[in-house]
Amino acid sequence: MKFNCIQDYTQLANFIAELNIQKHHHIGYCGENVKEIKQTLETDFSCEAFILAMNEQEIVGAIGLDIDETDNSAEVWGPFIKINEGAEQVLEVMWQELLKKHNDIKNFSFFINEENVIGQNFMQVLGANCTGNHQVLLLKKENFQVANLMNSTLFNNRYFEAFAELHNNVFPNTYYKADAIVNRLNAENELIVLANDDYTIKGYVYIEVDYEHHEASIEYIAIAPQFQGQGLGTELLKIAMNRIFTEHQIEEVQLCVDSNNSRAINLYIAAGFEVKHKLNSFFVGG
């Protein structure tokens, strides 16, 4: 068996996609679409960012680093391994070879499916700390059924004061403050509000659509305290999904939620989402 760096991005993309659709091989960072995986590999990974285990011309193992040079950290794509006998030993050799090539990287994050036994065992070998448990929720357009949605509207500046107050109170330490969200609004990023005639906001949902990769995400959803307990969160999610599926023609939406956030999980399930994967996050470093 030989250990090489990337020599053929297409071959590696096909290998990752083949394994990542299987729960017992699944890694949360990587996706399942060959074209998208290849594009990411070519854009974000140098040839030396992966170590591959080769049996003649066939890839049988791969571990890669999606490196953030600003803080000497990396998200780990893998471990992926396609052999049964001696898999643990092969992974250890691959990992050490990868560390030799990137000895400046000190902190490593992993995102491994609970059913990926080899990956979970590898975390024990590395002495990794489990940092969280997560669920990936999926809703496909073909499974989405909705009728008699409440009236909603896209944001306009008349709602800014009420929106800013609600958003900044619900998410005081978030990455996008209210004015940042408003500045991001365009044909792909939409802020949908439920409101009274006096522009009092009952709730809102902010979505972002990526036409290039045919993806969409629910970035924020909030209900004003005086309107909670009326099912408006579920209603807003259905409104958002209806726009994503019909206006933006996205075929499916995936969301990753902390497993301890049962309130959010129940909200998504009530809107039609199903649990696709359960994953554990791990950290190795100083």
N, C-alpha and C positions, 0 to 999 in steps of 0.2 A: 504493500500500500504506500502511495506517495502523498505528500502534503504540499499543495500548491496555493498560490494566490489566484485571483480571478483571471481566467484566460478567455472566457466566453460568457458575456453577460446574459445572453439568451439561454444558454444551457443552465446557468445558475438560477435564473428566474423560473424556468420550467421545473427545476428540482424543488425550489422553495414552494411554489404553488402546489405541486403534487402532494407534498407532505402537509402543508398548512391547512388543507381542507379536512384533514383527519384530526379529530380531537386529541388522539394520543401522540400526535406530533406538533400540535398547534402552538404557535407563538403569537402573542397579541399585537406586536408591532408591525407585522409584515404584510398583512393582506392576503388575498387569495387569487387575485386576477393577474395572469402572467404579464399582460401588457403594462399594467400599473406597477407591478413589482420591478420589471425591467427598467421602466422609466426612472423609478426611484433609485435603483442601483446605479444607473448611468449618471444620474444627477448628483447623488449624495455620497457615493462610495468610490474611493480610489481603488485601484487594482489590489493594493495591499491591505485593504480594509477587511477582507475575508481570508480565512484559511479554509481550504477545501481538502477533504480526504478523497483520494482518487483510487479506484480499483480499475486499472488500465485506463480507459477513456471515460469511465462512468463516475459521476459524483456520488459518493455514498455518505458524505458528511459535510457540514458547513457551519461555521460560526463567523459572524461579522460584527463590526463596530460602526454604529452611526455616531460619529464623533462630534462633540461640541467643544471646539478648541478654546472657547472663552473661559471654561472652567475645568478643562482637562477631564471631561466626563464622556461617557458613551452609553447609548442604549444598545443592548446586545440583540442582534438578530440571530436567534438560535438558543440552545444548540439544536441543530437538525442532524439526525443520524438515521441511516437506512439499513443498518446491519443489526443483527441480534447478538451474535457471539462477539464478545470483546468490545462492545460499544462504549462502555465506561472508560476503558483504557485509551481508545481512539480519541474520545472527547478530551481527555486530559492532555494528550499530546497536542491536539489542535489548539487548546486553550493556551498552553505554554508557548507554542509557536506564535500565536497572536500577540501575547504579552511582550515577547521579544521584539516584535516589529513596532509596538506602540507602548514602549516603556514609560512614556510621559503621561499616559492616561492612568488615572488613579482611582476613579469612581465609575462603577458599572451598574446599570439598571437592567433588570430582566423582567419579562412579562409572560408567564408560562401558564398554559391551561392546566387546570386541576387534574385532568385525565392524562396528561403528559408525564408518565411515571419516570421515564429516563431523564427528562428535564428537571423534574422535582428532585430526583436523586442526585443529579449533578449539582444542584444548589447546596445540598448537604456536603458534598465533596469540597465545594469552594468555601464552605462556612458562611453562606449568604444569610442575611437577615431578611425575614419576611416582613414587608412594609405595608401590606394591605391585601384585601380580597375584593374582587371586582366581578361584575356581571356585564356581559355584552348583550344588549337587547336589540332585537331586529324586528322591523315591520316592513313587509313587502307590499307594493302597490296592489298586487293581485289579491291580497288578503284583507285589504282595507275596505271596510263597508261603513258608510256614514250617511245619515239623512237628517234633515231638519236642524242644521247647525244654527247657532245663535248669530245674530248680526254682529259683525266686527268691522274694523276699518284699519287701513294702513296709517301709520303715524303721519301726522303733520305738526307744524310748530305750535298749533294751538294746544297740543297736549304736552308740550315740553315740561312745563313746571310740575304738573302732576306726575308725569313719568319720571322725571329726575328725582323727585322726593321719594317715590316708591322704590325705584331701582337702587338708589344710594343707601336707603335704609335697609333693604333686604340683603344687598351685597356690598357692605361697606368697604371691604378689602379686596375687591375683585380686580381682574386685569383690565376690564373696560368700564370706565365710569359712564354716566348717562350721556355726557356731551361727546365722548368718544364713539359711542354706539350711533348717535345721530349723525356724526360726521362720516361714518362708514356706510350709511344707507345708500343703496343703489339698486340696480336691476337684480342683483344677486343676493343682497343683504336686506332683509325686510324686518320691520318692527310692526307687529300686529297688536292692536289694542281692543279691549272690550271697555266701553265707556258709556256713561250717561249723557244726556243731552247737554248738561252743564260742563262737559269735558272732564268730569270726575272719572278717573280710570279705575275700573274694577280689577283689571289685570292686563298683563301683556306677555307676549312671547317674541323672542328675537331669534331669527333663523339666518343661517348663512348657507348659500348654495355655491357649489363649485362645478360649473358646467364642464370644465376640462376633464375632470375625473368622474363626472356623473354622481356626485355626492352631495349630501346636505346634512346639516347638523342643527340641533336645538341648542343654542348657546345659553339662553336665559329664559326662565319662565317664572312669573311671580303673580300672586293674587294679593290685593290689598287686604289688610287684616279684617276690616269690617265686612268683607264679602267672602271670607273663607267659610268652608263647610257647606257650600252650595253646589259643589261639583264643577266649579268654573275652571279649575286646573285641567281636568280631563277634557272639558269642552274646548279650551284653548289649544290643547295638544291636538285634538282632532281637527280644529280649524287650520293649525299650522301644517299638519300632515296633508290635509286636503289641498292646500296651496302647493306644497312641495310636489305632490303626485300629479296634480292637474295643471297648474300654471307653469311649473318648472320641469315637468316631465321626468322627474327622478323616479327610478324603479324601486329603490329600497333605501331605508335609513337605518343605520346602526348607531347605538349609543352605548357608552361605557359608564357605569354607575358603581359607586362604592357599595359593596354588599351590605354594609351597615346602614345605608340610607334607605330603609324599608319604605319610607313615605314616598320617595321619588320612584322607587321600583314599582310600588303598587299603583302609582299614578300612570306610569308608562304602560303597565300591563292593562289597566282599565281602558287605556286608549287603543289597545290592540297589539302592543308589542309582545314578543315572546323572548324568553331567555335562550340565547344561542350558545354562549360560552360562559364558563366560570373560570376566572384566572386569578393567579397570585402574583403579586409584584415582589421583587427581591432586590436587595442592594448589597454590593460588594465594594468595599473601599475603606478609606481612612476616615 
